[in-house]
Amino acid sequence: MSDRYQFFTQTPIGRLLVKNLGLPDPVVLERWEPGAPLVDGTVLVGGAGRLGESVVGQLDDLGIASTRTQEDGEKYKGLVFDATGISSSADLVQLQEFFTPVMRSLTSCARVVVLGTPPELVENAEQRVAQRALEGFTRSLGKEIGRGSTVQVVYVAEGAEASLASTLGFFLSPKSAYVSGQVVRVGATGSTDAVAIADVEKPLAGKVALVTGASRGIGEQIARVLHRDGATVLGVDVPQAASELQAVMGEIDGDHLTLDITAKDAPQRIARHVKTHHGGVDIVVHNAGITRDKKLANMPEDRWSSTIAVNLTAPEQITRELLEQGLVNANGRIVGVSSIAGIAGNLGQTNYAASKAGVIGLVDAIAPTLTDGITINAVAPGFIETKMTAAVPLMTREVGRRLNSMSQGGLPVDVAETIAWYSSPGSTAVNGNVVRVCGQMMLGA
């Protein structure tokens, strides 16, 4: 769905009004296209922690140009600051010393990543305080940086220094166009290792990906992006969407299975299909979801129960069945699709918000128990331009679009790219995370 306001702001009169009236200015975001460089420009690396040299080497392996020396007049597409050496509140001045001189040297749609140590893993109290402060810094910088740029903090556990490539590649590239103000932990839960990617163009080659709700919207885009990255996709959807599902899977040479994921035997049927036709699965994406909105005072039991069943109970039971049967291959990935509603809540969505917060609970519960390099993470989309949001009343839709640091809605591909990052063989150390794909919405943490 087109954003007419964004189109208007790109016209001469629109530019004039935006400048003089202080109106929202939604920059056209850069998004990655196959064949394009991962980062079209130079990344400046700063800081004096334990990650600096490792970061430069991993950027080089990704084909990303980097430098540790700021040059007058030089423009940068990204900044990476190693803050792992900050051990007290007084040391936080290093952030100002590095960033203030270079902020005007950033191009549009630039990327900023601050690297730290997970505060909960730091024994020294002063250092723990200082590392936790990085979150406030990056979230605030994300709200002032503008021009389609993004800011993240990535906490890297001891021992995971060499496992940053997939995460740096995602957050420094246009693949993270609608992700900002996020906190990610690498190596804090589970493995600290990274698996080498044989083909950077097709990192998921030879992998099998199960995607529920794959016939349309975000699910369809997830299927297409995972296929783009080399995976064979098994799309699952309800019988009523069979023709659409078959059409999508036919276009990407995928497999399909039609069933109601809330049926009592659905987990067993999915497991049997996976085992019979693919021998196992490498990526499981729980995307299928419904809304049945009503204020709680008017909420019928069927609206409550159906929402919980589709959005939460089914992912729980399917995940459990696949794991118990040993059908999730080593170094496999499980991804839940949560929602900003599960973090911030939403009027008339107590059932939906409960289910989506439960998806985050599923990640928290399972992440520490996984072995063999298997991970579980979640995405929490905000306002994403789909047929569902197109049906939202005009003014509500406009608020949803503008109430974030990007002043616009995201696209289904933004959710899909985040899931592709989680799914990468190089993301073994990325476990137990919840990343909001919301343009840094002004609601929630």
C-alpha positions in Angstrom: 0.0 0.0 0.0 1.4 3.4 -1.0 2.2 6.1 1.6 0.8 9.2 0.0 2.1 11.5 2.7 5.7 10.2 2.2 5.3 10.7 -1.6 4.1 14.3 -0.9 7.1 15.1 1.3 9.4 14.3 -1.6 7.8 17.1 -3.8 9.2 20.6 -3.7 6.2 22.0 -1.9 6.2 19.1 0.5 9.9 19.6 1.3 9.2 23.3 2.0 6.3 22.5 4.4 8.3 19.8 6.2 11.1 22.2 6.8 9.1 25.2 7.8 6.4 23.5 9.9 8.5 20.7 11.4 6.3 17.9 10.0 7.4 14.3 10.0 10.0 13.6 7.3 9.8 10.0 6.2 13.0 9.4 4.2 12.7 6.7 1.5 14.6 3.8 3.2 17.3 1.9 1.4 16.6 -1.8 1.2 19.0 -4.5 0.0 18.7 -6.0 -3.4 20.4 -9.2 -4.6 23.7 -8.4 -6.3 24.2 -5.2 -4.4 27.1 -4.8 -2.0 26.2 -5.5 1.6 27.4 -2.0 2.6 27.8 0.7 -0.1 30.4 2.8 1.7 33.0 2.8 4.4 32.5 1.9 8.1 34.4 3.8 10.7 35.5 1.6 13.7 36.3 3.2 17.0 36.7 2.3 20.7 39.4 0.6 22.7 37.8 -2.6 24.0 38.4 -6.3 23.4 36.5 -6.5 20.1 38.2 -3.8 17.9 40.6 -5.9 15.8 38.2 -8.8 15.6 35.5 -6.5 14.2 37.8 -5.2 11.5 38.7 -8.7 10.4 35.1 -9.8 10.3 34.1 -6.8 8.3 36.8 -7.6 5.8 35.5 -11.2 5.5 32.1 -9.7 4.7 33.5 -7.5 2.0 32.8 -4.3 4.0 35.3 -1.6 3.8 36.4 -0.2 7.2 38.8 2.2 8.7 39.9 3.1 12.2 41.0 6.6 11.2 38.7 9.5 10.7 39.5 11.6 7.7 38.4 15.3 7.3 35.7 15.5 4.7 35.2 11.7 4.5 31.6 10.4 4.6 30.7 7.2 6.4 28.0 4.7 5.8 28.4 3.2 9.2 30.0 3.6 12.6 31.0 0.7 14.9 32.1 1.6 18.4 33.7 -1.0 20.7 32.5 0.0 24.2 33.5 -3.2 25.9 36.4 -1.2 27.4 34.1 1.2 29.3 34.3 0.1 32.9 32.8 3.1 34.8 30.3 5.9 34.4 33.2 8.3 33.9 34.4 6.3 30.9 31.1 6.9 29.2 32.5 10.2 27.9 34.3 8.0 25.3 30.9 7.8 23.5 30.7 11.6 23.2 34.4 11.9 22.2 33.9 9.4 19.3 30.5 10.2 18.1 30.1 14.0 18.3 32.9 14.8 15.8 31.6 12.3 13.2 27.8 12.6 13.4 27.7 15.2 10.5 29.9 12.9 8.4 27.2 10.2 8.1 25.5 9.6 4.8 21.7 9.1 4.7 20.4 5.7 5.8 23.6 5.2 7.8 24.1 2.5 10.4 25.5 2.8 13.9 26.4 -0.2 16.1 27.7 0.1 19.7 29.3 -3.1 21.0 29.3 -3.9 24.7 29.4 -6.7 27.2 26.1 -8.2 28.6 25.7 -6.3 31.9 24.2 -9.4 33.6 27.5 -11.2 32.9 29.7 -8.5 34.4 30.8 -9.0 38.0 32.2 -5.6 38.6 29.4 -3.3 39.8 30.8 -0.1 38.2 31.3 -1.8 34.8 27.8 -3.3 35.0 26.3 0.1 35.5 28.3 1.6 32.6 27.4 -1.2 30.2 23.7 -0.9 31.0 24.0 2.8 30.2 24.7 2.0 26.6 21.1 1.1 26.0 19.9 4.6 26.9 22.5 6.1 24.7 21.7 4.1 21.6 17.9 4.5 22.0 18.2 8.2 22.3 20.7 8.5 19.4 18.3 6.4 17.3 15.6 9.1 17.8 17.8 12.0 16.8 20.0 10.6 14.1 17.4 11.0 11.3 17.6 10.6 7.5 16.7 6.9 7.6 19.6 5.9 9.8 19.6 3.3 12.6 21.3 2.7 15.9 21.7 -0.6 17.8 23.6 -1.9 20.8 25.0 -5.4 20.5 26.2 -7.1 23.7 28.9 -9.7 23.1 29.7 -12.2 25.7 33.3 -13.3 26.5 34.2 -16.1 24.1 31.9 -14.9 21.3 34.2 -12.3 19.9 34.6 -14.2 16.6 30.9 -14.8 16.2 29.8 -11.3 15.2 29.9 -11.5 11.4 26.3 -12.3 10.7 25.0 -9.7 13.2 27.3 -7.0 11.9 26.4 -7.9 8.3 22.7 -7.5 9.1 22.8 -4.3 11.2 25.3 -2.5 9.0 23.4 -3.3 5.8 20.1 -2.1 4.2 18.6 -5.4 5.4 18.0 -3.8 8.7 16.2 -0.8 7.2 13.3 -0.7 9.7 15.1 -2.0 12.8 16.5 0.7 15.2 17.0 1.2 18.9 17.3 -2.5 19.5 19.4 -4.5 22.1 20.9 -7.8 20.9 22.9 -10.3 22.9 25.5 -12.5 21.2 26.8 -15.5 23.1 25.0 -14.7 26.3 22.7 -17.8 26.1 23.9 -21.1 24.7 26.7 -21.4 22.2 29.3 -18.7 21.7 30.5 -20.3 18.4 29.9 -19.3 14.8 29.5 -21.7 11.8 31.3 -20.6 8.7 29.0 -19.7 5.8 30.1 -21.5 2.6 28.3 -19.1 0.2 27.5 -15.6 1.3 25.1 -15.2 -1.6 23.2 -18.3 -0.6 23.8 -18.8 3.2 20.8 -21.1 3.5 21.7 -23.4 0.7 20.8 -27.0 1.5 18.5 -25.9 4.4 14.8 -26.7 4.8 12.6 -24.0 6.3 9.1 -24.5 7.7 7.0 -21.3 7.6 3.4 -21.2 8.9 0.9 -18.8 7.5 3.0 -18.7 4.3 0.3 -17.9 1.7 0.2 -14.1 2.0 1.5 -11.0 3.7 4.5 -11.3 6.0 4.5 -15.1 5.8 4.7 -15.0 2.0 7.6 -12.5 2.2 9.4 -14.7 4.8 9.1 -17.6 2.4 10.5 -15.6 -0.5 13.5 -14.2 1.3 14.5 -17.6 2.8 14.2 -19.1 -0.7 16.3 -16.2 -2.0 19.0 -17.1 0.5 19.0 -20.7 -0.7 16.5 -22.6 1.5 13.9 -25.0 0.4 10.6 -23.8 1.9 7.8 -25.9 3.3 4.8 -23.5 3.5 2.0 -24.3 5.9 -1.5 -22.7 5.9 -5.1 -23.4 6.4 -7.1 -25.3 3.7 -9.0 -22.2 2.8 -5.7 -20.6 1.6 -4.6 -23.7 -0.3 -4.7 -22.2 -3.8 -2.7 -19.1 -2.7 -0.2 -21.3 -0.8 0.3 -23.6 -3.7 0.9 -20.6 -6.1 3.5 -19.1 -3.8 5.3 -22.3 -3.2 5.2 -23.1 -6.9 7.0 -19.8 -7.7 9.8 -20.6 -5.3 10.1 -24.3 -5.9 8.8 -25.0 -2.4 6.7 -27.7 -0.7 3.3 -27.1 0.9 1.1 -28.6 3.6 -2.5 -27.4 4.3 -3.9 -27.9 7.7 -5.3 -26.0 10.7 -2.3 -25.6 13.1 -4.7 -25.6 16.0 -6.0 -29.1 15.2 -5.2 -31.7 17.9 -3.1 -33.8 15.5 -1.4 -30.8 13.7 2.0 -31.1 15.4 2.2 -34.8 14.6 1.1 -34.3 11.0 3.7 -31.5 10.5 6.4 -33.7 12.0 5.4 -36.7 9.9 5.5 -34.5 6.7 8.9 -33.1 7.6 10.3 -36.5 8.4 8.9 -38.2 5.3 9.6 -35.6 2.7 12.7 -33.7 4.1 14.3 -35.9 6.8 14.3 -33.0 9.2 14.0 -29.2 9.3 16.7 -26.5 9.8 14.5 -23.4 10.2 11.0 -23.2 11.8 9.2 -19.9 11.6 6.0 -19.6 13.6 4.4 -16.8 11.6 0.7 -17.8 11.4 -1.4 -15.4 13.5 -4.9 -13.9 13.9 -6.5 -11.0 15.5 -10.0 -11.1 17.2 -10.2 -7.6 18.7 -12.6 -6.6 21.4 -12.3 -4.7 24.7 -12.1 -7.2 27.5 -15.5 -6.2 28.9 -17.1 -7.3 25.6 -14.8 -10.3 24.8 -16.6 -13.5 24.0 -14.8 -16.7 25.0 -14.3 -17.9 21.4 -12.5 -14.8 20.4 -10.1 -15.1 23.3 -9.5 -18.9 22.9 -9.0 -18.8 19.1 -6.4 -16.1 19.3 -4.4 -17.8 22.0 -4.7 -21.2 20.2 -3.4 -19.9 16.9 -0.8 -17.4 18.1 0.7 -19.2 21.1 -0.5 -22.7 21.8 0.1 -24.0 18.3 3.7 -22.7 18.2 4.4 -24.2 21.6 3.1 -27.6 20.6 4.7 -27.7 17.2 8.0 -26.7 18.6 7.8 -29.3 21.3 6.9 -32.1 18.9 9.7 -31.3 16.4 12.3 -31.1 19.2 11.1 -34.3 20.9 11.2 -36.2 17.7 14.7 -34.8 17.0 13.5 -33.3 13.7 15.2 -29.9 14.2 18.6 -30.4 12.7 21.8 -29.4 14.5 22.5 -25.7 14.2 18.8 -25.3 13.5 16.7 -22.2 14.0 13.3 -21.6 15.6 11.8 -18.1 15.2 8.6 -16.8 16.7 6.7 -13.8 15.3 5.6 -11.7 18.3 4.3 -8.1 18.0 4.9 -4.7 19.5 1.4 -5.3 21.1 3.0 -8.0 23.2 5.5 -5.5 24.6 3.5 -2.3 24.8 -0.1 -3.6 24.8 -2.9 -2.2 22.6 -6.4 -1.1 23.1 -8.9 -3.9 22.4 -6.2 -6.5 22.1 -5.8 -8.1 25.5 -6.1 -11.6 23.8 -3.7 -10.7 21.0 -1.2 -9.0 23.3 -1.3 -11.9 25.7 -0.6 -14.3 22.9 2.3 -12.3 21.5 3.9 -11.7 24.9 3.6 -15.5 25.3 5.7 -15.9 22.2 8.4 -13.9 24.0 7.9 -16.2 27.0 8.4 -19.2 24.7 11.8 -17.8 23.6 12.8 -17.1 27.2 11.7 -20.6 28.4 13.3 -22.6 25.6 16.5 -20.7 24.7 18.6 -22.0 27.7 17.5 -25.6 27.2 18.6 -26.0 23.5 21.6 -28.0 22.5 23.5 -28.8 19.2 23.7 -25.2 18.2 19.9 -24.9 17.9 18.6 -21.4 18.7 15.2 -19.7 19.3 14.6 -16.0 18.8 11.6 -13.7 18.1 10.7 -10.7 16.0 8.2 -8.2 17.2 6.8 -6.2 14.2 5.3 -2.8 14.6 3.2 -1.1 11.9 3.9 -3.1 8.8 2.2 -2.2 5.5 -0.1 -5.2 4.7 -3.7 -5.8 3.6 -4.6 -6.0 7.3 -3.2 -2.5 8.1 -4.7 -1.1 4.9 -8.1 -1.8 6.5 -7.3 0.2 9.6 -9.2 3.6 9.8 -7.2 6.4 8.1 -6.3 8.4 11.2 -5.3 5.3 13.2 -3.2 4.2 10.3 -1.5 7.6 10.0 -0.6 7.6 13.7 0.8 4.0 13.4 2.9 5.2 10.5 4.3 8.4 12.0 4.7 7.3 15.7 8.3 6.0 15.2 11.7 7.3 14.5 11.4 6.6 10.8 8.0 8.3 10.5 6.6 5.6 8.3 5.4 2.0 8.2 7.6 -0.9 7.5 7.3 -3.5 4.8 6.9 -7.3 5.1 10.4 -7.7 3.7 11.8 -5.9 6.8 10.4 -8.7 9.0 11.6 -11.3 6.6 15.2 -9.9 6.5 15.4 -10.0 10.3 14.3 -13.7 10.3 16.8 -14.4 7.6 19.6 -13.0 9.9 18.4 -15.2 12.8 18.3 -18.2 10.3 21.8 -17.8 9.1 24.3 -20.6 10.0 26.5 -17.8 11.2 24.0 -16.8 13.9 24.6 -19.7 16.2 25.6 -17.4 19.1 22.4 -15.3 18.6 19.9 -17.0 20.9 17.1 -15.9 23.2 16.7 -12.4 21.6 13.6 -10.4 20.8 14.1 -7.7 18.1 11.4 -5.2 17.3 10.9 -4.5 13.6 9.1 -1.2 14.2 11.3 1.7 13.1 11.9 2.4 16.8 8.2 2.9 17.7 7.7 5.4 20.5 5.7 2.8 22.4 7.3 0.1 24.6 10.9 -0.4 25.7 
